[in-house]
Amino acid sequence: MKTIVHRSNSRGFANHGWLKSYHTFSFASYQNAERMNFGALRVLNDDVVQPKMGFGTHPHQNMEIISITLKGALSHKDSMGNKRAIEVGEVQVMSAGTGLTHSEFNDSKTDEVNFLQLWIVPEALNVEPNYEQRLFPMEGKKNRLQTVVAPKDKLEGRALPISQQAYIYRTHLDSNNSIDLKVKSEQNGLYIFVIDGEIEIANTTLEKRDAIGVFQTDGLKIKSNLNSELVIVEVPMT
């Protein structure tokens, strides 16, 4: 088993006034040759958008883009005709493929929006663009794994499809609970991001917004020291 730990305070940070953005991996003005990716996971941004502000229309191509709202509601509009708000408990996926444009906006006059955006490198280029969004009930992740994203050819339950052999799970662990993870393939690694709480993995204690990547293993155990909320990404490492 090999591990790599990314502490919350080691992330890149950009303060644009209307946007505060923490970058786990190199992104925009934050460039770190040692923090380019974890396998196929290329971006994990932790963004806070101020009221009545947002990202103007911009393009994407050949990337799997996953957005998870943690606080507030993020309005989305794209060139495929989708126009919806992503609310807490929902997950949105976009397979950018041959190309699309979209915008993201905080419509609230008073409340910030906090959301995670993940980019996963696709297994095939120039696929037809696709958009899907779904609410995942809280009870489905209470002290167990809830699969929210899966490969489009291996969908599980209500998971949303992407064009890569990757999975995203969510879980809420009560204090002093544990959960076992098994990888789908020996070629995959696991990247665990702590939204809140405190956990132990591989003799390492992780707190709010810390993360750990684990690879060259068939699985691992996560133990919660406090009530904890996690996002877990399983991706091919090559």
N, C-alpha and C positions, 0 to 999 in steps of 0.2 A: 504493500500500500504506500502510495505517495500522496502528500498533502501540500497545499499552498494556502496560506492564511492571508486574507486581505482585511485589515482592520478599518473600521469606519473612518478614522482620522487620517488614513493613508490615501483616501480617494481624491481624485481631482475635484476642484470646485470652481464654479463660475457664478458670479453674482451680476446679473444684468438689470437689477432693479425689479423689473416685472417678473423675472424668472431667477430662481436659485436652483442650480443643478449640480448634483454630485455624480461624478463619473467613476465607476469601478474600473473601467477599461479606457484606453486612449480614445478621446472623442473631442472634436472641434479644437479648441485652443489647448486642451490638456493632452500632451503627447508624452508617453512613457514607453520606451522600447521593451520594458519588462512587463508591461500591462497592456498587451495588445488584444488578448482573447483568452478564453479557456475552452480549448477545443473549438467546436462550432459556435460557441457563445461569443459574440463579438462586442455587444454593447449591453450594459446594465446601468441605466441612468435613473436617478432618484430625483424627481423634479417637483418643485413647488412653484405654482403659477398664481400670481396675484389676481384679485378680483378684476373682472372686465378686461383681462389681458389674455394673450395666447400666441400661438405659432401661426403665422400667415401661411397661405397656400405654398407648398413646397413639394418637390418630386422625390420619389423613391424608385429604385429598380433592383431586381434580383436580391431581395432580402426578405426574411420572415420577421415581421414586426409584431410584437406582443405588448399590449398595454394593460396594466392592472391598476385600477383606481383604489387608493388607500383612504382618501379623504375628499369629500366634495363630489362634484360631477364635472366631467370633461366633455365638452361638446365636440363632435367629430363631423366633418363634411369631406367627401372625396369625389374624385372624377368618375367613380362608378355609380354615382347617384345615391350613395348612402349618406344619411344625415341623422345622427343619433347622439345622445349623451351616454357616456360610459360612467356608470354609478358604482358606488362601493359594493363589492361582491360580484361585480361583473368582470369579465375578461374579454378583450378584443384581439383578434388576430387579423393581420393583413399579409397576404402573400403578394409582394410587390411585382415579382415576375418581370414581364416585359415593360412595365412602367405604369405608374399612377401618380396622381397628385392628391394631397389632402391638407386640411388645416385642423388645428386643435385649439379650443378656446374655453376659458373659464367665464361662463355667463353670469355667475353670481356677482352681485354688487358689494357683498360684504365678506365672503368666505374664500379662503385659499383653496386651491386644489393640489393634492399631493398624489402623484402617480409614479409607478415604475414603468419604464419602457425597456424592453429587451429586444435585441436584434440577434437572430440566428442565421448563419450562412446557409443557404439552401443546398440541397443535394443535386439539384438540376437547375440550369439557368433558363430564363425566358419562358417560364410557365405562364399560363393565363392568370392574370391577377384575380385575387379572391379576398372577400371580406366576410367575417362572421363575428358575432358577439353573443355572449350568453351569460345569464346569471347563474351562479353556483351557490346553492344554499349553504348556510353556515354549518348545519348539522352534518353535511357531507365531509367536512374536514376536521371535525372534533375528535382529537386523539387518533386520527387515521389519515392516510394519504387520500387526497382528492385529485384525480387526474384532470387537469383543465386543458392541456394541449397534448396532442399526440400526432404521429405521422399520419398523413392522409390515407395511407394504405393499411394502417393498423389501428384504427380508431377504437377507443375504449369508452363505453358508456356515452356520456354527453360531452366528451372531450372535443375541443375545437381542432381542426386539421391544419397542419403545416407541411411544407414540402421539404422535410428533413426527418431523419430517423432520430428524433429528439422528443423529449417529454418534459412537461412542466407540471409540477405537483404543488398543491398548497396544503398546509396543515396548521391547526391550532392545537398545541399541546398544553394540557393542564400541568401545573407544577408537579414535579416528581413522577412524570410519565415518561415512557420511552417508546420508540418506534424503530422498526428494522427496515432498512432499504436494501433492495437487491437490484442490480443493474440488469437491463434487458439484454445487453451484449457485453462481452468482455472488452470490447473496443471502446466502451463508453466510460465517461467520468461523471461524477456528481458534483454540482456546485450548489451549496446551501447558503442562502442569504437570510439573515435574521432581521425581520421587519421589526420585531419587538420581543423583549424577554431576555432569557439567558439559557444557553444550552451547552452540553458537552458532547464533543465528537472526537474520537481518536485521541483522548487525553488532552484535548484542547478546549478551553472555555471561550465561548463566543457570546458577545452581548449585542445590544441593539445596533443594527446596521453593519455589524461585522459579517464576514463571509469566509467560507472555506471551500476549496476545491479538492476533491478526493478522486484518485484514479489508480489504475493498476490494482484493482480490487474487485471482488464480486459483490460487495455490499458493505454496509456499516450500520451501526446503531447510533441513534440520536437520543440523548437523555435531556429532559428539560429540568432546569433548576428553578425556574419561575414559569408562570404562564407565558407561553411563547407562540409567536406567529412566524411562520417560515414560508419562503418560496424556494423550491428545489428544482433545479434544472439538470436533466440528464441529457448529455450530448455526446456524439462521436468525438473522439480526441484526435482523429486524423482525417 
